[in-house]
């Protein structure tokens, strides 16, 4: 169904979020084991965090996983709005796939080399893409 095409990139980003979850724990658990870290010790000392203890490169995956629960929540909502209004195909779906592609690239950059300026550019591009989708949804819903 053409109108549901916009749901494909939404599901793809959900799947990517789970990939980041796996990557996060695949690096975090071995790092914690190597340090012989007792997870309960963190709960008992609120001044200590994994950011203080684990290598930065290990934490980059966790930071990105958290980021995938921020702006993408708007993406999921706007995809549903556009799909429910019957406008989920064509340009809407293409722009949604562009958003997902930018977020995946952002994830890979943050989780590997973590170059802040490159991350910012990718984040800004994905944000502008998301704004375009929200504007498109607003045009449909408010009929302007």
TORDRENZA-826201 format. One line per 4 residues: their letters; for each residue z, y negated, x negated of N, C-alpha, C, O. Coordinates in steps of 0.2 Angstrom, whole numbers, m for minus. Layout:
! residues N
A) Z,Y,X,Z,Y,X,Z,Y,X,Z,Y,X  ... $
! end
This chain:
! residues 144
XXXX) 0,6,m4,0,0,0,0,m6,m4,4,m7,m9  m5,m11,m3,m6,m17,m7,1,m21,m8,2,m24,m13  4,m22,m2,10,m27,m2,16,m24,m6,20,m28,m8  16,m18,m7,21,m15,m10,20,m15,m18,25,m13,m22 $
XXXX) 14,m17,m20,13,m17,m27,18,m21,m31,19,m19,m37  21,m26,m29,26,m30,m32,32,m26,m33,36,m28,m38  33,m21,m30,39,m17,m31,39,m13,m37,44,m11,m40  33,m11,m39,32,m7,m45,35,m10,m51,38,m7,m55 $
XXXX) 33,m17,m53,36,m20,m58,44,m20,m58,48,m20,m63  46,m21,m52,54,m22,m50,57,m15,m52,62,m15,m56  54,m9,m50,57,m3,m52,56,m2,m60,60,1,m63  50,m4,m62,49,m3,m70,55,m7,m74,57,m4,m79 $
XXXX) 57,m13,m71,62,m16,m75,69,m13,m74,73,m13,m78  70,m10,m68,76,m6,m67,76,0,m72,81,1,m75  71,3,m73,70,9,m77,71,6,m85,75,10,m89  68,1,m86,69,m2,m93,77,m4,m94,79,m3,m100 $
XXXX) 80,m6,m89,87,m8,m90,91,m1,m92,96,m1,m96  89,4,m89,92,11,m90,91,13,m97,95,16,m101  85,12,m100,83,13,m106,87,9,m111,90,12,m116  89,3,m110,93,m1,m114,100,2,m114,104,2,m119 $
XXXX) 102,4,m108,109,7,m107,109,13,m112,114,14,m115  104,17,m112,104,23,m116,104,21,m124,108,24,m128  100,16,m125,100,14,m132,107,11,m134,109,12,m140  110,7,m130,116,4,m131,121,10,m133,125,9,m138 $
XXXX) 122,15,m129,127,20,m130,125,25,m136,129,27,m139  118,26,m137,116,30,m143,118,27,m149,118,30,m154  119,20,m149,121,17,m156,128,15,m156,131,15,m161  131,13,m150,138,11,m150,143,17,m151,147,16,m155 $
XXXX) 142,23,m148,146,28,m148,147,31,m156,152,32,m158  141,32,m159,141,34,m166,145,29,m170,148,30,m175  144,22,m169,147,17,m173,154,17,m172,158,16,m177  156,18,m166,164,18,m164,167,25,m168,172,24,m170 $
XXXX) 163,30,m167,166,36,m171,166,35,m178,171,38,m181  161,32,m181,161,31,m188,167,27,m190,170,28,m196  169,22,m186,175,18,m188,182,21,m185,187,18,m186  181,27,m182,187,31,m179,191,26,m175,197,25,m175 $
XXXX) 187,22,m171,190,18,m166,193,21,m160,189,25,m157  199,19,m158,202,22,m152,200,17,m146,203,11,m147  196,18,m142,194,14,m136,200,11,m133,200,5,m130  205,15,m132,211,12,m128,215,7,m132,218,3,m129 $
XXXX) 214,6,m139,217,1,m143,214,m6,m141,217,m11,m141  208,m6,m139,205,m12,m136,208,m14,m130,209,m20,m129  209,m10,m125,212,m11,m119,219,m14,m120,221,m18,m116  223,m12,m125,229,m14,m126,230,m21,m130,235,m24,m130 $
XXXX) 224,m23,m133,224,m29,m137,219,m33,m134,213,m33,m137  220,m38,m129,214,m42,m126,211,m47,m131,206,m50,m130  214,m48,m137,211,m52,m142,206,m49,m146,202,m52,m150  205,m42,m146,200,m39,m149,195,m37,m145,196,m34,m139 $
XXXX) 188,m37,m147,183,m35,m143,178,m31,m148,179,m31,m154  173,m27,m145,169,m23,m149,164,m28,m153,162,m26,m159  163,m34,m151,160,m39,m155,163,m40,m162,160,m42,m167  170,m40,m162,174,m41,m168,174,m35,m172,175,m36,m178 $
XXXX) 173,m29,m170,173,m23,m173,167,m20,m176,166,m18,m181  162,m19,m171,156,m16,m172,151,m20,m176,151,m26,m175  146,m17,m180,141,m21,m183,137,m25,m178,136,m22,m172  135,m31,m180,131,m35,m175,125,m31,m172,123,m32,m166 $
XXXX) 121,m28,m177,115,m24,m174,117,m19,m169,112,m18,m165  122,m16,m169,124,m12,m164,126,m15,m157,124,m13,m152  129,m21,m158,131,m25,m152,125,m29,m149,125,m30,m143  119,m30,m153,113,m33,m150,111,m29,m144,108,m32,m139 $
XXXX) 111,m22,m144,109,m18,m138,113,m20,m132,110,m20,m127  120,m20,m133,124,m21,m128,123,m28,m125,123,m29,m119  122,m33,m129,121,m40,m127,115,m40,m122,115,m43,m117  109,m37,m125,103,m37,m121,104,m33,m114,102,m35,m109 $
XXXX) 108,m28,m114,109,m24,m108,113,m29,m103,111,m29,m97  117,m33,m105,121,m37,m101,116,m43,m99,116,m45,m93  111,m45,m103,106,m50,m101,102,m48,m95,99,m51,m91  101,m41,m95,96,m38,m90,100,m38,m83,97,m36,m78 $
XXXX) 106,m40,m83,109,m41,m77,110,m48,m75,114,m50,m70  107,m53,m78,107,m60,m76,101,m62,m73,101,m61,m67  96,m65,m76,90,m68,m73,86,m63,m69,84,m64,m64  86,m57,m71,82,m51,m67,85,m50,m60,81,m48,m56 $
XXXX) 91,m52,m59,93,m51,m52,89,m56,m47,88,m54,m42  88,m62,m50,83,m66,m46,76,m63,m45,73,m63,m40  74,m60,m50,67,m56,m50,67,m51,m45,63,m51,m41  72,m47,m45,73,m42,m39,73,m45,m32,69,m42,m28 $
XXXX) 76,m50,m32,77,m53,m25,70,m56,m23,68,m55,m17  67,m59,m28,60,m63,m26,55,m57,m25,51,m58,m20  55,m52,m28,50,m46,m27,51,m44,m20,46,m42,m16  58,m43,m18,59,m40,m11,56,m45,m6,53,m43,m1 $
XXXX) 58,m52,m7,55,m57,m2,48,m57,m2,45,m57,4  45,m57,m7,37,m57,m7,35,m50,m4,30,m51,0  37,m45,m5,35,m38,m2,36,m38,5,32,m36,9  42,m41,7,44,m41,15,39,m46,19,38,m45,25 $
XXXX) 37,m51,15,32,m55,19,25,m53,19,20,m56,21  24,m47,15,17,m44,15,12,m47,10,6,m47,11  15,m50,5,11,m54,0,12,m51,m7,12,m54,m12  14,m44,m7,16,m41,m14,10,m39,m18,11,m36,m23 $
XXXX) 4,m40,m16,m2,m38,m20,m5,m43,m24,m2,m49,m24  m10,m42,m27,m14,m47,m31,m10,m51,m36,m7,m48,m40  m11,m58,m36,m8,m62,m41,0,m61,m41,3,m61,m47  3,m60,m36,10,m59,m36,12,m53,m40,17,m54,m44 $
XXXX) 9,m48,m39,10,m42,m43,9,m43,m51,12,m41,m55  3,m46,m52,1,m48,m59,7,m52,m62,9,m50,m68  9,m57,m59,14,m61,m62,21,m58,m63,24,m59,m68  22,m53,m58,28,m49,m59,28,m44,m65,33,m44,m68 $
XXXX) 22,m42,m66,21,m37,m72,22,m41,m78,24,m39,m83  19,m48,m78,20,m52,m84,27,m53,m85,29,m53,m91  31,m54,m80,38,m55,m81,42,m49,m84,45,m50,m89  40,m43,m82,43,m37,m84,41,m36,m92,45,m35,m96 $
XXXX) 34,m37,m93,32,m37,m100,36,m41,m105,38,m39,m110  37,m48,m103,40,m52,m107,48,m50,m108,51,m51,m113  51,m48,m102,58,m46,m103,59,m39,m108,63,m39,m112  54,m35,m107,54,m29,m112,53,m31,m119,57,m29,m123 $
XXXX) 48,m36,m120,47,m38,m127,54,m42,m129,56,m41,m135  57,m46,m125,63,m49,m127,68,m44,m129,72,m45,m134  69,m39,m125,74,m34,m126,73,m31,m133,77,m30,m137  66,m29,m135,65,m26,m141,67,m30,m147,69,m28,m152 $
XXXX) 65,m37,m146,66,m42,m151,74,m42,m152,76,m42,m158  77,m43,m147,85,m44,m147,88,m38,m150,93,m39,m154  86,m32,m148,89,m26,m150,88,m24,m157,91,m20,m160  82,m27,m160,80,m25,m167,81,m30,m172,85,m30,m176 $
XXXX) 77,m36,m172,77,m41,m177,82,m47,m175,84,m50,m179  82,m48,m168,87,m53,m165,85,m60,m168,90,m64,m170  79,m62,m169,77,m69,m171,78,m73,m165,74,m73,m160  82,m78,m165,84,m82,m160,79,m86,m157,78,m87,m151 $
XXXX) 75,m89,m161,69,m94,m159,64,m90,m155,62,m92,m150  62,m84,m158,58,m80,m154,60,m77,m148,57,m77,m143  67,m75,m148,70,m74,m141,70,m79,m136,68,m78,m130  71,m85,m139,71,m91,m134,64,m92,m131,63,m93,m125 $
XXXX) 59,m92,m135,52,m93,m133,51,m87,m128,48,m89,m122  52,m81,m129,51,m76,m124,55,m77,m118,53,m76,m112  61,m79,m119,66,m80,m113,63,m86,m109,62,m86,m102  61,m91,m112,58,m97,m108,51,m95,m105,51,m97,m99 $
XXXX) 47,m91,m108,41,m89,m105,43,m85,m99,39,m85,m93  47,m80,m99,49,m76,m94,52,m80,m88,51,m79,m82  56,m85,m90,59,m90,m85,54,m94,m81,54,m94,m75  49,m96,m85,43,m100,m81,40,m95,m77,37,m97,m71 $
XXXX) 39,m89,m79,35,m84,m75,39,m82,m68,37,m82,m63  46,m82,m69,50,m81,m63,50,m87,m59,50,m86,m53  50,m93,m62,50,m99,m57,43,m99,m53,43,m101,m47  38,m97,m56,31,m96,m53,32,m91,m47,30,m93,m41 $
XXXX) 35,m86,m48,36,m81,m42,41,m84,m37,39,m83,m31  46,m87,m39,50,m91,m34,47,m96,m30,48,m97,m24  43,m100,m33,39,m105,m30,34,m102,m25,33,m104,m19  31,m96,m27,26,m93,m23,30,m90,m16,27,m91,m11 $
XXXX) 36,m88,m17,40,m85,m12,42,m91,m7,42,m90,m1  44,m97,m10,46,m102,m6,40,m105,m2,40,m107,4  34,m105,m5,28,m107,m1,27,m103,5,25,m105,10  28,m96,4,27,m91,9,32,m92,15,30,m93,21 $
XXXX) 38,m92,13,44,m92,17,44,m99,21,46,m99,27  43,m105,17,44,m111,21,37,m114,23,37,m120,25  32,m110,22,25,m112,25,23,m119,22,21,m123,27  23,m120,16,20,m126,13,14,m125,9,12,m130,6 $
! end
